[in-house]
Amino acid sequence: MRQSPSETMPPKTSMTTTLIVITVAVFVMQQVLNVFFPGMFGRENQFMANWFSLSGQNFQELKVWTLLSYGFMHSTAGFFHIFGNMLGLFFIGRIVEPVIGRERFLGLYLAGTLLGGCVYLFLHFNEYGSVVGASAAVMAILTLFCLIYPERPITLLIFFIIPVTVKPKWVFWGSLAVSIGGILFYELPNHSHVAHSAHLGGMLAGILYFRYIHNRSNSFFSPKNTRTTVEQPAWFKRRKKTEAHISYKVNRSNRDELQKEVDRILDKINASGFGSLTDSEKHTLDRAKDLLSR
């Protein structure tokens, strides 16, 4: 007897959980250095800030890895910074990750961090201030969620107390307005220490992913596709439908072969998300529900 691959391989830990564990571990390391190896006059230890936070000075010193490493560090002055980011990553990530898969979720997370860092450097390349935090990456995940489910009502807790139900599309536009306004009226005039530019870069990463990877159509918050289409002749549509039927190779009468195909499709969903399935694979799952239950 042979076990199928889905039975022999242990379930993978979600990428959302992995990212949270890594980020919290880095935060604990920052706190340990502050406690056991404090800086002068009891200040925070600057080792990790000097080598892993993002700043124009660090980048000019060719510390190019800081474009990614800053996203795994947080302010050690309190717990609100990391708590807010990890809470958002947990609630939004567990919805988005099953849709796009572990690998693409990680790619989007890192792309949000990278693009957020690039936008921040563009505005602060000759300054000495630095930025840390996963906010740009979380904004990328949040943006993709808002673009995929623009009409799905969600409940937010204002100040973690007041529940407010709103549609994700308004969260998107509100976040975009806050980021742009924060850059113009607070960040550039040095009236705030919040890196709104990094948030904006993360949102751009989410928009680009949705536009060019997740959904290649020209639609944007629109239920209709705006691309011009040409009506095909009736004889071509009949031929195409017949060819599609012939190319479907799953032997539905053979339960063993069907079970193997279903196991392969389930492994593909686990690796790349449900959105990666072809129409034939989705049809196979639908037929398998009836055939395998007999």
Backbone as CSV, one residue per row, in Angstrom:
resi,resn,N_x,N_y,N_z,CA_x,CA_y,CA_z,C_x,C_y,C_z
1,MET,0.844,-1.201,0.000,0.000,0.000,0.000,0.871,1.241,0.000
2,ARG,0.457,2.276,-0.715,1.206,3.517,-0.796,0.323,4.662,-0.330
3,GLN,0.914,5.554,0.457,0.181,6.718,0.909,0.293,7.828,-0.125
4,SER,-0.749,8.601,-0.241,-0.716,9.741,-1.161,0.175,10.820,-0.574
5,PRO,0.720,11.737,-1.414,1.584,12.810,-0.919,0.926,13.647,0.148
6,SER,-0.412,13.858,0.071,-1.081,14.671,1.062,-1.110,14.017,2.427
7,GLU,-0.960,12.664,2.464,-0.962,11.952,3.734,0.424,11.880,4.354
8,THR,1.460,11.886,3.520,2.816,11.743,4.044,3.433,13.079,4.426
9,MET,3.010,14.163,3.785,3.604,15.467,4.068,2.859,16.144,5.210
10,PRO,3.580,16.625,6.230,2.921,17.329,7.335,2.377,18.662,6.857
11,PRO,1.299,19.150,7.459,0.741,20.453,7.047,1.721,21.576,7.305
12,LYS,1.798,22.509,6.372,2.727,23.620,6.495,2.167,24.697,7.414
13,THR,3.057,25.306,8.193,2.658,26.433,9.021,2.346,27.614,8.120
14,SER,1.294,28.330,8.427,0.926,29.468,7.597,2.041,30.507,7.604
15,MET,2.195,31.202,6.479,3.213,32.232,6.375,2.905,33.391,7.307
16,THR,1.617,33.642,7.552,1.240,34.695,8.490,1.815,34.413,9.871
17,THR,1.634,33.196,10.343,2.169,32.814,11.657,3.681,32.890,11.674
18,THR,4.324,32.419,10.611,5.792,32.444,10.549,6.324,33.871,10.631
19,LEU,5.714,34.791,9.900,6.163,36.184,9.913,5.959,36.819,11.281
20,ILE,4.853,36.497,11.938,4.608,37.034,13.273,5.649,36.522,14.254
21,VAL,5.961,35.234,14.193,6.958,34.648,15.105,8.328,35.286,14.894
22,ILE,8.739,35.452,13.628,10.048,36.051,13.342,10.102,37.490,13.845
23,THR,9.059,38.257,13.594,9.045,39.666,13.994,9.061,39.810,15.511
24,VAL,8.283,38.986,16.207,8.280,39.040,17.672,9.637,38.623,18.228
25,ALA,10.272,37.626,17.613,11.597,37.189,18.067,12.624,38.308,17.921
26,VAL,12.559,39.053,16.817,13.477,40.177,16.632,13.211,41.250,17.688
27,PHE,11.959,41.506,17.989,11.613,42.501,19.002,12.142,42.088,20.376
28,VAL,12.024,40.802,20.694,12.561,40.304,21.970,14.080,40.490,22.009
29,MET,14.742,40.238,20.877,16.193,40.425,20.813,16.558,41.890,21.042
30,GLN,15.777,42.800,20.476,16.027,44.233,20.701,15.914,44.572,22.189
31,GLN,14.899,44.044,22.837,14.695,44.335,24.253,15.798,43.725,25.114
32,VAL,16.256,42.531,24.744,17.341,41.885,25.498,18.616,42.720,25.416
33,LEU,18.928,43.230,24.238,20.113,44.070,24.090,19.982,45.355,24.899
34,ASN,18.764,45.916,24.941,18.571,47.140,25.719,18.748,46.908,27.208
35,VAL,18.328,45.738,27.689,18.388,45.454,29.125,19.798,45.068,29.557
36,PHE,20.428,44.179,28.812,21.717,43.644,29.249,22.914,44.406,28.671
37,PHE,22.711,45.112,27.578,23.817,45.875,26.987,23.332,47.279,26.637
38,PRO,22.915,48.073,27.612,22.387,49.415,27.335,23.469,50.336,26.801
39,GLY,23.013,51.365,26.095,23.952,52.351,25.575,24.396,53.313,26.659
40,MET,25.072,54.345,26.238,25.572,55.326,27.199,24.425,56.043,27.889
41,PHE,24.606,56.292,29.195,23.630,57.004,30.010,22.282,56.272,30.039
42,GLY,22.324,54.938,29.951,21.115,54.143,30.036,20.225,54.181,28.813
43,ARG,20.726,54.666,27.693,19.914,54.736,26.486,19.799,53.364,25.829
44,GLU,18.962,53.298,24.791,18.756,52.043,24.085,20.037,51.612,23.370
45,ASN,20.229,50.307,23.295,21.341,49.758,22.531,21.122,50.059,21.051
46,GLN,22.139,50.617,20.420,22.006,51.076,19.033,22.576,50.096,18.004
47,PHE,22.973,48.901,18.448,23.604,47.974,17.509,22.659,47.607,16.368
48,MET,21.451,47.142,16.704,20.526,46.716,15.660,20.020,47.896,14.847
49,ALA,19.848,49.051,15.506,19.413,50.236,14.768,20.469,50.665,13.753
50,ASN,21.727,50.577,14.133,22.805,50.996,13.237,22.978,50.059,12.045
51,TRP,22.603,48.798,12.226,22.860,47.815,11.177,21.613,47.349,10.435
52,PHE,20.441,47.547,11.001,19.256,46.966,10.375,18.095,47.941,10.184
53,SER,18.121,49.119,10.778,17.070,50.091,10.511,17.355,50.806,9.191
54,LEU,16.329,51.378,8.592,16.477,52.032,7.292,16.639,53.534,7.474
55,SER,17.687,54.072,6.901,17.921,55.516,6.904,18.762,55.869,5.688
56,GLY,18.737,57.147,5.343,19.569,57.580,4.231,21.044,57.347,4.508
57,GLN,21.470,57.564,5.744,22.869,57.364,6.103,23.267,55.904,5.974
58,ASN,22.432,54.993,6.489,22.748,53.569,6.385,22.813,53.126,4.937
59,PHE,21.890,53.621,4.126,21.882,53.209,2.718,23.096,53.760,1.984
60,GLN,23.519,54.976,2.313,24.711,55.538,1.690,25.970,54.790,2.127
61,GLU,25.916,54.122,3.268,27.018,53.274,3.703,26.924,51.876,3.118
62,LEU,26.087,51.717,2.092,25.907,50.466,1.337,25.294,49.350,2.176
63,LYS,24.530,49.698,3.189,23.775,48.703,3.950,22.430,48.501,3.257
64,VAL,22.507,47.912,2.077,21.317,47.798,1.231,20.290,46.826,1.806
65,TRP,20.728,45.907,2.666,19.794,44.950,3.252,18.778,45.637,4.162
66,THR,19.077,46.859,4.580,18.148,47.562,5.462,16.820,47.868,4.774
67,LEU,16.769,47.798,3.427,15.516,47.989,2.711,14.497,46.901,3.063
68,LEU,14.968,45.768,3.566,14.075,44.699,4.009,14.114,44.495,5.515
69,SER,15.307,44.600,6.103,15.454,44.277,7.527,14.681,45.232,8.433
70,TYR,14.479,46.477,7.997,13.761,47.433,8.851,12.335,46.983,9.125
71,GLY,11.782,46.201,8.206,10.404,45.749,8.345,10.204,44.722,9.442
72,PHE,11.288,44.157,9.961,11.183,43.166,11.032,11.584,43.744,12.386
73,MET,11.879,45.040,12.423,12.211,45.715,13.670,11.086,46.670,14.053
74,HIS,11.005,46.982,15.362,9.985,47.907,15.853,10.556,48.764,16.973
75,SER,9.861,49.841,17.247,10.273,50.721,18.332,10.200,49.966,19.654
76,THR,11.242,50.109,20.463,11.284,49.442,21.771,10.819,50.364,22.893
77,ALA,10.319,51.542,22.542,9.844,52.464,23.568,8.555,51.971,24.212
78,GLY,7.858,51.082,23.547,6.613,50.528,24.075,6.209,49.334,23.237
79,PHE,4.999,48.808,23.510,4.531,47.617,22.811,3.437,47.942,21.786
80,PHE,2.978,49.181,21.753,1.868,49.507,20.862,2.263,49.373,19.397
81,HIS,3.476,49.748,19.045,3.923,49.713,17.645,3.864,48.300,17.090
82,ILE,4.514,47.361,17.752,4.539,45.988,17.252,3.181,45.318,17.435
83,PHE,2.477,45.653,18.507,1.172,45.035,18.752,0.191,45.402,17.651
84,GLY,0.147,46.671,17.259,-0.766,47.102,16.210,-0.462,46.454,14.873
85,ASN,0.814,46.378,14.523,1.184,45.778,13.242,0.900,44.286,13.206
86,MET,1.252,43.567,14.273,1.046,42.122,14.296,-0.435,41.777,14.396
87,LEU,-1.209,42.603,15.066,-2.656,42.368,15.133,-3.283,42.513,13.748
88,GLY,-2.878,43.561,13.025,-3.384,43.732,11.669,-2.941,42.612,10.745
89,LEU,-1.685,42.184,10.870,-1.176,41.088,10.042,-1.941,39.805,10.320
90,PHE,-2.269,39.549,11.576,-2.967,38.322,11.931,-4.369,38.280,11.337
91,PHE,-5.143,39.335,11.512,-6.533,39.323,11.077,-6.664,39.409,9.557
92,ILE,-5.843,40.232,8.908,-5.928,40.357,7.448,-5.181,39.229,6.750
93,GLY,-4.040,38.839,7.304,-3.235,37.798,6.678,-3.930,36.465,6.594
94,ARG,-4.690,36.094,7.615,-5.351,34.783,7.593,-6.495,34.736,6.586
95,ILE,-6.931,35.913,6.076,-7.932,35.941,5.012,-7.270,35.956,3.639
96,VAL,-6.200,36.737,3.502,-5.561,36.904,2.193,-4.683,35.709,1.828
97,GLU,-3.952,35.156,2.790,-2.997,34.089,2.473,-3.645,32.873,1.812
98,PRO,-4.797,32.356,2.306,-5.405,31.206,1.607,-5.819,31.513,0.185
99,VAL,-6.040,32.778,-0.137,-6.470,33.152,-1.487,-5.301,33.154,-2.464
100,ILE,-4.142,33.676,-2.037,-3.018,33.805,-2.974,-1.921,32.773,-2.721
101,GLY,-1.954,32.049,-1.605,-0.934,31.035,-1.337,0.222,31.571,-0.506
102,ARG,0.984,30.648,0.117,2.068,31.008,1.022,3.183,31.781,0.329
103,GLU,3.623,31.268,-0.833,4.764,31.878,-1.506,4.435,33.286,-2.001
104,ARG,3.277,33.458,-2.611,2.906,34.788,-3.097,2.623,35.738,-1.939
105,PHE,2.096,35.204,-0.847,1.855,36.045,0.324,3.180,36.594,0.853
106,LEU,4.189,35.728,0.957,5.514,36.176,1.399,6.097,37.180,0.412
107,GLY,5.932,36.911,-0.883,6.447,37.841,-1.886,5.805,39.206,-1.781
108,LEU,4.482,39.248,-1.563,3.795,40.526,-1.419,4.239,41.238,-0.144
109,TYR,4.417,40.486,0.927,4.853,41.074,2.205,6.220,41.738,2.050
110,LEU,7.150,41.032,1.417,8.489,41.591,1.219,8.472,42.735,0.205
111,ALA,7.615,42.623,-0.817,7.514,43.700,-1.799,6.970,44.974,-1.155
112,GLY,6.001,44.818,-0.247,5.495,45.987,0.465,6.564,46.637,1.312
113,THR,7.376,45.803,1.984,8.487,46.328,2.780,9.497,47.054,1.893
114,LEU,9.841,46.437,0.768,10.845,47.006,-0.133,10.368,48.307,-0.766
115,LEU,9.163,48.324,-1.299,8.671,49.529,-1.964,8.414,50.644,-0.950
116,GLY,7.954,50.261,0.250,7.789,51.258,1.295,9.106,51.906,1.672
117,GLY,10.158,51.090,1.757,11.477,51.630,2.055,12.001,52.528,0.951
118,CYS,11.715,52.164,-0.295,12.187,52.981,-1.423,11.516,54.361,-1.426
119,VAL,10.202,54.395,-1.169,9.502,55.678,-1.140,10.022,56.534,0.016
120,TYR,10.276,55.900,1.166,10.811,56.646,2.308,12.185,57.226,1.973
121,LEU,13.059,56.424,1.364,14.390,56.910,1.008,14.320,58.035,-0.013
122,PHE,13.367,57.962,-0.919,13.228,59.003,-1.937,12.993,60.368,-1.294
123,LEU,12.293,60.385,-0.181,11.973,61.650,0.476,12.960,62.020,1.578
124,HIS,13.733,61.056,2.062,14.603,61.322,3.215,16.030,60.821,2.984
125,PHE,16.484,60.851,1.745,17.787,60.252,1.443,18.933,60.986,2.134
126,ASN,18.843,62.270,2.286,19.933,63.052,2.881,19.673,63.420,4.340
127,GLU,18.768,62.708,4.988,18.468,62.980,6.378,19.014,61.868,7.271
128,TYR,19.090,62.138,8.578,19.662,61.181,9.513,18.606,60.334,10.225
129,GLY,17.350,60.682,10.073,16.307,59.900,10.721,16.202,58.513,10.126
130,SER,15.696,57.570,10.916,15.555,56.189,10.461,14.121,55.730,10.656
131,VAL,13.764,54.638,9.995,12.422,54.089,10.084,12.510,52.596,10.370
132,VAL,11.618,52.098,11.220,11.489,50.667,11.499,10.013,50.328,11.547
133,GLY,9.696,49.068,11.366,8.319,48.624,11.509,7.788,47.893,10.293
134,ALA,6.776,47.052,10.524,6.160,46.251,9.464,4.949,46.937,8.857
135,SER,4.768,48.222,9.141,3.566,48.913,8.676,3.433,48.890,7.156
136,ALA,4.519,49.074,6.431,4.444,49.083,4.968,3.987,47.729,4.440
137,ALA,4.530,46.644,5.002,4.136,45.304,4.559,2.677,45.026,4.895
138,VAL,2.252,45.417,6.098,0.856,45.207,6.496,-0.077,46.024,5.613
139,MET,0.332,47.236,5.237,-0.486,48.050,4.346,-0.626,47.398,2.975
140,ALA,0.426,46.704,2.514,0.337,45.992,1.236,-0.703,44.879,1.314
141,ILE,-0.706,44.120,2.415,-1.676,43.046,2.589,-3.082,43.617,2.725
142,LEU,-3.222,44.692,3.504,-4.534,45.324,3.689,-5.073,45.863,2.374
143,THR,-4.204,46.472,1.574,-4.630,47.017,0.283,-5.143,45.929,-0.636
144,LEU,-4.428,44.802,-0.705,-4.885,43.700,-1.552,-6.233,43.180,-1.071
145,PHE,-6.402,43.071,0.236,-7.689,42.627,0.775,-8.806,43.570,0.349
146,CYS,-8.565,44.869,0.453,-9.585,45.846,0.077,-9.917,45.783,-1.411
147,LEU,-8.936,45.491,-2.243,-9.167,45.421,-3.682,-9.864,44.127,-4.087
148,ILE,-9.609,43.047,-3.366,-10.266,41.774,-3.680,-11.706,41.766,-3.192
149,TYR,-11.929,42.302,-2.001,-13.266,42.295,-1.399,-13.731,43.733,-1.118
150,PRO,-13.932,44.547,-2.135,-14.273,45.962,-1.886,-15.626,46.165,-1.219
151,GLU,-16.561,45.230,-1.402,-17.919,45.409,-0.875,-18.190,44.549,0.354
152,ARG,-17.222,43.822,0.827,-17.436,42.915,1.964,-17.360,43.712,3.265
153,PRO,-18.454,43.798,4.038,-18.433,44.608,5.262,-17.479,44.028,6.310
154,ILE,-16.720,44.877,6.945,-15.827,44.479,8.027,-16.059,45.410,9.211
155,THR,-15.762,44.912,10.401,-15.939,45.695,11.615,-14.575,46.054,12.185
156,LEU,-14.330,47.327,12.362,-13.087,47.824,12.934,-13.341,48.329,14.345
157,LEU,-12.319,48.204,15.186,-12.408,48.710,16.551,-11.587,49.993,16.656
158,ILE,-12.258,51.124,16.697,-11.576,52.404,16.850,-11.065,52.513,18.280
159,PHE,-9.769,52.732,18.411,-9.105,52.777,19.713,-9.305,51.464,20.482
160,PHE,-9.511,50.348,19.700,-9.707,49.016,20.272,-10.958,48.945,21.146
161,ILE,-11.878,49.888,21.009,-13.070,49.925,21.861,-14.340,50.096,21.034
162,ILE,-14.369,51.098,20.153,-15.588,51.475,19.446,-15.702,50.670,18.149
163,PRO,-16.727,49.794,18.009,-16.885,49.015,16.771,-17.510,49.853,15.658
164,VAL,-16.911,49.797,14.485,-17.427,50.525,13.325,-17.420,49.573,12.128
165,THR,-18.574,49.401,11.479,-18.684,48.542,10.300,-18.549,49.394,9.046
166,VAL,-17.660,48.982,8.160,-17.372,49.765,6.958,-16.991,48.814,5.836
167,LYS,-17.168,49.253,4.603,-16.758,48.456,3.446,-15.269,48.673,3.180
168,PRO,-14.551,47.605,2.788,-13.107,47.724,2.561,-12.710,48.788,1.545
169,LYS,-13.563,49.070,0.562,-13.173,50.074,-0.438,-13.016,51.450,0.203
170,TRP,-13.808,51.726,1.243,-13.669,53.010,1.926,-12.453,53.006,2.834
171,VAL,-12.084,51.835,3.351,-10.841,51.732,4.116,-9.650,52.025,3.213
172,PHE,-9.710,51.512,1.988,-8.634,51.757,1.016,-8.482,53.242,0.725
173,TRP,-9.590,53.883,0.343,-9.506,55.298,-0.014,-9.138,56.156,1.191
174,GLY,-9.644,55.786,2.363,-9.286,56.528,3.568,-7.815,56.399,3.902
175,SER,-7.279,55.177,3.787,-5.853,54.960,4.064,-4.988,55.710,3.063
176,LEU,-5.410,55.708,1.796,-4.655,56.423,0.768,-4.646,57.921,1.052
177,ALA,-5.790,58.467,1.449,-5.869,59.898,1.753,-5.030,60.252,2.975
178,VAL,-5.074,59.398,4.000,-4.285,59.654,5.210,-2.794,59.612,4.894
179,SER,-2.364,58.648,4.073,-0.947,58.527,3.737,-0.452,59.739,2.950
180,ILE,-1.201,60.145,1.932,-0.788,61.300,1.123,-0.829,62.584,1.957
181,GLY,-1.915,62.764,2.699,-2.007,63.946,3.543,-0.958,63.961,4.632
182,GLY,-0.664,62.783,5.203,0.365,62.707,6.239,1.740,63.083,5.719
183,ILE,2.023,62.698,4.471,3.312,63.069,3.876,3.421,64.584,3.691
184,LEU,2.364,65.161,3.125,2.403,66.587,2.777,2.357,67.507,3.988
185,PHE,1.553,67.154,4.986,1.299,68.087,6.079,1.999,67.728,7.390
186,TYR,2.535,66.507,7.489,3.172,66.114,8.748,4.597,65.602,8.560
187,GLU,4.795,64.677,7.631,6.116,64.055,7.492,7.142,65.011,6.893
188,LEU,6.837,65.616,5.765,7.797,66.521,5.133,8.096,67.756,5.972
189,PRO,7.102,68.357,6.628,7.420,69.506,7.505,8.017,69.103,8.845
190,ASN,8.241,67.781,9.041,8.803,67.282,10.304,7.907,67.570,11.504
191,HIS,6.608,67.438,11.304,5.658,67.622,12.395,5.242,66.290,13.015
192,SER,5.730,65.171,12.470,5.353,63.857,12.976,6.484,62.882,12.700
193,HIS,6.575,61.853,13.551,7.585,60.809,13.363,7.013,59.568,12.667
194,VAL,5.766,59.643,12.215,5.145,58.532,11.496,5.600,58.548,10.041
195,ALA,6.074,57.405,9.547,6.575,57.314,8.169,5.410,57.041,7.220
196,HIS,4.628,58.086,6.924,3.506,57.929,5.999,3.984,57.532,4.610
197,SER,5.185,57.932,4.243,5.716,57.574,2.925,5.902,56.071,2.793
198,ALA,6.339,55.406,3.859,6.482,53.953,3.823,5.121,53.289,3.701
199,HIS,4.115,53.848,4.385,2.759,53.315,4.260,2.280,53.419,2.818
200,LEU,2.536,54.564,2.194,2.118,54.760,0.808,2.825,53.775,-0.119
201,GLY,4.112,53.534,0.118,4.830,52.558,-0.691,4.258,51.159,-0.541
202,GLY,3.864,50.794,0.671,3.234,49.491,0.866,1.919,49.382,0.120
203,MET,1.132,50.459,0.136,-0.129,50.447,-0.603,0.113,50.313,-2.097
204,LEU,1.141,50.965,-2.606,1.468,50.842,-4.035,1.819,49.403,-4.388
205,ALA,2.522,48.710,-3.492,2.857,47.308,-3.735,1.593,46.463,-3.829
206,GLY,0.616,46.710,-2.933,-0.640,45.974,-2.996,-1.418,46.259,-4.267
207,ILE,-1.418,47.523,-4.699,-2.124,47.888,-5.934,-1.477,47.216,-7.143
208,LEU,-0.158,47.256,-7.215,0.548,46.646,-8.345,0.346,45.142,-8.378
209,TYR,0.351,44.500,-7.213,0.126,43.045,-7.176,-1.271,42.723,-7.691
210,PHE,-2.261,43.479,-7.216,-3.636,43.225,-7.651,-3.796,43.464,-9.147
211,ARG,-3.167,44.510,-9.635,-3.350,44.893,-11.041,-2.632,43.955,-12.001
212,TYR,-1.413,43.557,-11.697,-0.603,42.823,-12.670,-0.421,41.345,-12.356
213,ILE,-0.777,40.901,-11.159,-0.590,39.493,-10.815,-1.922,38.830,-10.457
214,HIS,-2.617,39.398,-9.470,-3.851,38.748,-9.026,-4.973,38.892,-10.038
215,ASN,-5.116,40.032,-10.591,-6.209,40.295,-11.526,-5.667,41.083,-12.696
216,ARG,-5.520,40.449,-13.839,-4.897,41.091,-14.991,-5.881,41.910,-15.822
217,SER,-7.123,41.991,-15.409,-8.089,42.795,-16.154,-7.890,44.269,-15.836
218,ASN,-8.605,45.114,-16.509,-8.511,46.552,-16.290,-9.495,47.051,-15.244
219,SER,-10.240,46.126,-14.607,-11.246,46.557,-13.638,-10.576,47.037,-12.363
220,PHE,-11.182,48.056,-11.757,-10.678,48.603,-10.493,-11.884,49.118,-9.713
221,PHE,-12.307,48.326,-8.732,-13.521,48.624,-7.993,-14.727,48.677,-8.934
222,SER,-14.724,47.874,-9.970,-15.820,47.889,-10.927,-16.257,46.464,-11.187
223,PRO,-17.553,46.149,-11.129,-17.999,44.784,-11.371,-17.921,44.381,-12.829
224,LYS,-17.729,45.344,-13.721,-17.683,45.029,-15.141,-16.279,45.212,-15.681
225,ASN,-15.924,44.365,-16.619,-14.634,44.502,-17.277,-14.746,45.574,-18.341
226,THR,-13.867,46.570,-18.298,-13.954,47.704,-19.222,-13.223,47.458,-20.539
227,ARG,-12.580,46.290,-20.702,-11.863,46.049,-21.948,-12.838,45.784,-23.084
228,THR,-12.466,46.235,-24.267,-13.292,46.006,-25.444,-13.164,44.556,-25.883
229,THR,-14.302,43.908,-26.145,-14.294,42.514,-26.563,-14.909,42.397,-27.946
230,VAL,-14.500,41.373,-28.692,-15.017,41.105,-30.031,-15.814,39.819,-29.982
231,GLU,-17.047,39.857,-30.451,-17.907,38.684,-30.441,-17.366,37.648,-31.412
232,GLN,-17.225,36.414,-30.944,-16.714,35.338,-31.779,-17.840,34.716,-32.591
233,PRO,-17.532,34.190,-33.787,-18.561,33.515,-34.587,-19.121,32.311,-33.842
234,ALA,-20.382,31.987,-34.132,-21.031,30.874,-33.430,-20.317,29.557,-33.691
235,TRP,-19.847,29.349,-34.937,-19.204,28.075,-35.252,-17.908,27.921,-34.471
236,PHE,-17.191,29.059,-34.193,-15.931,28.979,-33.450,-16.187,28.664,-31.981
237,LYS,-17.265,29.249,-31.414,-17.582,28.998,-30.019,-17.996,27.546,-29.815
238,ARG,-18.732,26.960,-30.775,-19.122,25.557,-30.644,-17.911,24.649,-30.732
239,ARG,-16.994,24.988,-31.622,-15.794,24.178,-31.765,-14.919,24.265,-30.529
240,LYS,-14.804,25.478,-29.987,-13.990,25.667,-28.797,-14.568,24.898,-27.619
241,LYS,-15.899,24.894,-27.507,-16.525,24.188,-26.394,-16.307,22.690,-26.529
242,THR,-16.380,22.174,-27.758,-16.152,20.744,-27.967,-14.726,20.354,-27.658
243,GLU,-13.774,21.188,-28.114,-12.371,20.890,-27.846,-12.074,20.897,-26.356
244,ALA,-12.678,21.832,-25.646,-12.442,21.874,-24.203,-12.960,20.614,-23.551
245,HIS,-14.096,20.073,-24.064,-14.643,18.862,-23.476,-13.738,17.661,-23.754
246,ILE,-13.174,17.604,-24.953,-12.319,16.475,-25.304,-11.011,16.512,-24.531
247,SER,-10.455,17.703,-24.281,-9.165,17.801,-23.606,-9.247,17.491,-22.125
248,TYR,-10.451,17.336,-21.603,-10.599,17.028,-20.184,-10.310,15.543,-19.989
249,LYS,-9.198,15.187,-19.361,-8.659,13.838,-19.357,-8.912,13.045,-18.077
250,VAL,-9.628,13.605,-17.140,-9.849,12.893,-15.887,-10.804,11.725,-16.115
251,ASN,-10.448,10.532,-15.708,-11.276,9.348,-15.837,-12.226,9.280,-14.661
252,ARG,-13.439,9.783,-14.851,-14.363,9.898,-13.736,-14.876,8.552,-13.275
253,SER,-14.813,7.556,-14.140,-15.304,6.231,-13.763,-14.318,5.475,-12.896
254,ASN,-13.113,5.886,-12.870,-12.089,5.205,-12.070,-11.876,5.990,-10.787
255,ARG,-12.340,5.469,-9.668,-12.276,6.189,-8.404,-10.840,6.426,-7.963
256,ASP,-9.940,5.461,-8.217,-8.541,5.624,-7.795,-7.873,6.764,-8.543
257,GLU,-8.083,6.814,-9.879,-7.487,7.886,-10.662,-8.065,9.239,-10.262
258,LEU,-9.373,9.264,-10.004,-10.007,10.513,-9.596,-9.487,10.982,-8.246
259,GLN,-9.273,10.025,-7.328,-8.758,10.380,-6.007,-7.342,10.956,-6.115
260,LYS,-6.519,10.376,-6.991,-5.167,10.907,-7.191,-5.216,12.324,-7.737
261,GLU,-6.136,12.563,-8.683,-6.254,13.904,-9.260,-6.714,14.909,-8.214
262,VAL,-7.675,14.495,-7.378,-8.155,15.379,-6.322,-7.039,15.695,-5.337
263,ASP,-6.229,14.672,-4.973,-5.102,14.908,-4.058,-4.112,15.901,-4.656
264,ARG,-3.867,15.804,-5.956,-2.933,16.734,-6.608,-3.483,18.154,-6.568
265,ILE,-4.781,18.290,-6.823,-5.397,19.614,-6.818,-5.359,20.213,-5.418
266,LEU,-5.615,19.396,-4.391,-5.571,19.886,-3.013,-4.165,20.337,-2.627
267,ASP,-3.146,19.598,-3.083,-1.758,20.011,-2.834,-1.470,21.344,-3.511
268,LYS,-2.037,21.546,-4.706,-1.829,22.800,-5.425,-2.498,23.954,-4.690
269,ILE,-3.700,23.718,-4.142,-4.383,24.757,-3.360,-3.560,25.116,-2.139
270,ASN,-2.995,24.104,-1.474,-2.189,24.349,-0.277,-0.935,25.147,-0.585
271,ALA,-0.379,24.955,-1.787,0.872,25.632,-2.139,0.635,27.011,-2.739
272,SER,-0.407,27.145,-3.599,-0.565,28.394,-4.351,-1.901,29.080,-4.160
273,GLY,-2.825,28.490,-3.383,-4.108,29.130,-3.169,-5.159,28.671,-4.164
274,PHE,-6.428,28.854,-3.812,-7.533,28.407,-4.657,-7.570,29.160,-5.978
275,GLY,-7.111,30.409,-5.968,-7.150,31.203,-7.181,-6.246,30.702,-8.297
276,SER,-5.292,29.793,-7.963,-4.370,29.281,-8.984,-4.962,28.130,-9.788
277,LEU,-6.155,27.623,-9.434,-6.743,26.484,-10.128,-7.278,26.890,-11.500
278,THR,-7.185,25.956,-12.434,-7.788,26.158,-13.749,-9.267,25.797,-13.683
279,ASP,-9.996,26.142,-14.732,-11.427,25.811,-14.775,-11.639,24.300,-14.742
280,SER,-10.755,23.557,-15.413,-10.880,22.101,-15.417,-10.674,21.523,-14.029
281,GLU,-9.703,22.060,-13.284,-9.442,21.555,-11.941,-10.598,21.876,-11.005
282,LYS,-11.196,23.075,-11.139,-12.364,23.402,-10.323,-13.528,22.481,-10.659
283,HIS,-13.684,22.168,-11.958,-14.757,21.269,-12.377,-14.526,19.872,-11.824
284,THR,-13.257,19.446,-11.759,-12.930,18.139,-11.205,-13.346,18.038,-9.743
285,LEU,-13.082,19.091,-8.972,-13.477,19.089,-7.559,-14.986,18.998,-7.410
286,ASP,-15.717,19.711,-8.264,-17.174,19.666,-8.183,-17.699,18.267,-8.488
287,ARG,-17.158,17.642,-9.529,-17.611,16.297,-9.882,-17.195,15.270,-8.843
288,ALA,-16.021,15.504,-8.227,-15.522,14.549,-7.243,-16.420,14.498,-6.015
289,LYS,-17.068,15.611,-5.670,-17.958,15.619,-4.510,-19.070,14.586,-4.676
290,ASP,-19.586,14.460,-5.924,-20.671,13.527,-6.172,-20.176,12.086,-6.342
291,LEU,-19.096,11.917,-7.106,-18.624,10.560,-7.434,-18.030,9.851,-6.232
292,LEU,-17.209,10.587,-5.432,-16.522,9.932,-4.312,-17.447,9.701,-3.128
293,SER,-18.597,10.369,-3.106,-19.504,10.181,-1.989,-20.453,9.004,-2.192
294,ARG,-20.415,8.387,-3.365,-21.303,7.252,-3.671,-20.766,5.970,-3.047
